[in-house]
Amino acid sequence: MKNSLNGKVAVVTGAAGVLCSVIAGDFAERGAKVAVLDINENALNGLVDKLSIKGIVKGYTANVLDKASLQAAKERIEADFGVCDILVNGAGGNNAAATTGEEFFDAKNDGSVKSFFDLTESGVNFVFNLNFLGTFLTTQVFAVSMAKRGGGNILNISSMNAFTPLTKIPAYSAAKAAVSNFTEWLAVYFAAAGIRVNAIAPGFFATNQNKSLLYNPDGSLTERSEKILTNTPMKRFGQPEELLGAVRLLTDDTESAFVTGVVLPVDGGFRAYSGV
């Protein structure tokens, strides 16, 4: 499925990230006018230069945790392109400040390894807010015009962590679970407004951003990667372009006109595998 998006306006937050940049590029290739948002202005400028060869792409610096920043970006986008048709809430991520150094509680830990009890409130707040509150505020800002017009669709980015939390990253796992729940809530709330709301839940994708998590300096797999692949029936990591089929399906107003409130795994079978 690669239906035309001619005449559509797509807004993508966290667009400088690897996965969302691929999504934004696909929208542009299919004819949409694409507004890419990110807090990192330098990365955003580089992204616009890269994607402009694919179609109409314009960058807007915005902080998804600052509603005034989002509102200012929205006003500029509507002046440039018109009302948003497709909103991708892609801003998110984890942070070391909300990550433990151990998978299981160790009573013999002498403090040299970060435990659950060492996690800071500020670190947990940052990760949870970036993933959940950033989705919440962005939707508040952009969905107003959608609701007034009576149509549009929203795609949230959840995660495998939303179904079964991974060890070491409690704030990120909890936040993505909140994103999945929020997706379902919004789908019900906006149904009468003609707005569909769905989410994709990516599994493990090989990108530069998580290279140190997946690979040792010599290129071999880390212990954590070995566990991931053991529990992924397809026995490999995903490639960013392999998200596009799910994105195209869920954001297509013809093929998926009756689909809302879905959280779709794109994970090589990770979600389905019990380990035995």
N, C-alpha and C positions, 0 to 999 in steps of 0.2 A: 504494500500500500504506500503510494507516494502521491496522494492527491494534491492538487493545486491549492495554494493558500492566497492566491491573487486577491488583493483588496482587503486582506486581513491585517490586523495590527497585533503583533506578539510582543509581550513584555517578559523579559527573563531576568530574574535577580540572581546574584552570585554568578553572573555570566562569565567572569574571568576564570572560574574553575574549569577543570578539564571536561567533566561530564556536561555541564550546562553550556559550555562554549560549543560543543558538538551539537547539542539540541538547537542552540541559536543559529548555528550555521545551516542546519537542515531546514529550519523555518525560512531563512533567507533564500536558499536554493529553490524552495517551493513557492516563492513569490510574495511572501509576507513582508511587510515593513516591520523591521525588528528593532526594538528598543532594548539595549543591553545595559543592565544596571550592576554596579559593583562599587564597593567602598575604596578599592585600590585604583586610583586614577591612572597611574602608569600602566598597570596591567590592562585596564579598560581601553586605553588608547591603542595599545598594541593589538588587542583583540579586534577593535574596529578596523584597524589597518588590514588585519588578516582576513576578516570576514567580508569586507566590503567588495571583494572580487566575486562573492557568491550572490550578492543582491543588495537590497537597501538595508543598511545597518547604521544605527547611530547610538553613541554612548552617552550615558547619564550617570554621573557620580552620585551615589546615594547610600545612606546608612539605613539598613532595614530595622534598626533599633531606635531610629529617630523619625517619628511620624511627620514632623515638619519637613525633614529632608525628603521623605517619600512623597509628600504632598507637592513639594516644589518640582520634583522630577515628573510627577504625573501631569502637572499643568504644562510643563514644557513638551512632554510627549504628546499630549492632546493637541497642543498648538502645532506641533510638527506633523503628526500622523493621524490624529483622531482618537476616538475612544478605543481602549484595549479590547480585543476579541479573545485573546488567549493569554492568560497569566501563568507563568511558571515560577513557583516559589522555590528557587534553587539555592538561595543563600543558606549556609549551614556549615557544620564541621565540628570537629572535636578540638580539645586543647590539652596540653600536658598537665595543666593545673587541675584538671578534673579527671585525671587518669591515675590509677594505682599501679604500682610496680610489681604487684603480686596478683596471681589469679585467685588464690585462696588465703584465708586468714592463717597466719603463722604466729603462734604464741611465742616462738623463739626469735621473732624479728627484733633486732636490737635497735631499730630505728634507721638503719642504713637503707632500707627499702621502703618506699612510700606505701603506706597502708590506707585503707578506707578512712581511718581516723585522722590521717594527715591531710585529707582533701580540704581545700579552703572554700568558704562560702562564696567568695568572689569568683573563684574558678568555676564552681558548679553553676552559679548564676549566669556567668558569661556563656557557657556552653548551652545551658537549657534555654536561655533567652534568645541566643542567636538562632537556634533551630526552631523553637516553637513560637516565641513572641515575634520573631522576625517574620514568620509566616502569617501570624495573626494580624500584625499591623499592616503589612503589605496588602493583605486581602481587604482589610477595612478601607484602605485608601483607594485601591483600584476597582473594587467591586461596586462601589457607589454608582459609578457611571454605567457599569454593566447592568445593574438592577434597574436604573432609570430607563435604560434603553430596552430592557426585557430580553437579554440574551448574552451569551458568552460562555467561556469555560475556563476552569482553573485546574491546573495540574500541580500538585504538591510533590515534593521529593521526600519520601519516607526512607526506610532502610530495613534490612533483615533484622537489625537490632530491635525493631518494633515488635516482632513476633517472639523472638527468643533473645534476651539480652546477652551480649558478649561479655566475657570477663574483662575486667580492668576499666571499663568505660561506662560507669553507671549513669552519669548525667546525660551523655549522648544517647544511650539506649532509652532512658526515660523520656527524653525530649522527642525522639523519633516515634515512640509509642504515642505520645501526645499528638504528634502531627497526624498519625493514622486515625486516631479517634476524632480529631478535629476535622479531618477530611470527610468522615461520615456525617458528622454534625452539620457541617456546611452544606453537604449534598441535600440533606433534608430541609434545612432552612431556606436554601436558595431555589428549591425545586419550582416553587410557584413563580419565581422571577425569571425562569427560563435559563438559569445558569447551572451547568453541570460541573461537579467537583469530583475529581478522582486523584489518585496518587500512584506513582510507581515506587517500588521498594527494591532498589538495586542490591545485589549481593556484592561480591568482591571483584572489583575491576582493577586491572593493572594500569596505574597512572604514575606520573612523576611525583604527585603529591603523597602517595603512600608507598613509594619505592623502598624507603628505609624500613617500613613495617613488613614488607613482603620478602625483601631480598637482603642477604648479607653483602658486605662490600665486595666479596669475591664473586658475586652473582648467584650464589647458591640460595636455596630457599631458607628462610628463617624457621625456627621451631613453630611459630604461630602460623606461618604459611602452610607448613606440613599438615597442621591440624585442619586448616581451612579446606585444603584440597582433599583430605581424607573424608571430609563431610560434604563435599560437593560431588554429586554423582557424575557430572560431566568432566571432573578431574582437571579443570583448568580455571584460570581467571577470565573474566569477561573483558571484552574490548569496548571502549566507549560507544562506538557506532552500533553495538548490539542492543543499545537502549532504544534506538530510534523506532523500531517496529511498534513497541509498546506506546511510545509517545505519540506516534502518528495515529494509532488506533484510538487512544483515549481523547485526543484533541480534534478528532474528525467529527464534525457536526452532522454528517450524513450517515457514516457507517456506525457511529456510536451514539446516535441520537437518544437511545433509551438506556444508556449506561451512565450511572452516577453513583457515587459512594463506594467505588471500587479501589482497593489497594492491591496493585498487581505486582507480584514478585518477578524480578528479572535476575535470576540467581543461579542458573545452571543446575537447579534441583535442590539447592541447599535447604530451602524451607521444607521441602517434602521428605527429606531423609532423616530418619530417626537415629541413625548410627548403627543399626543392626539389620 
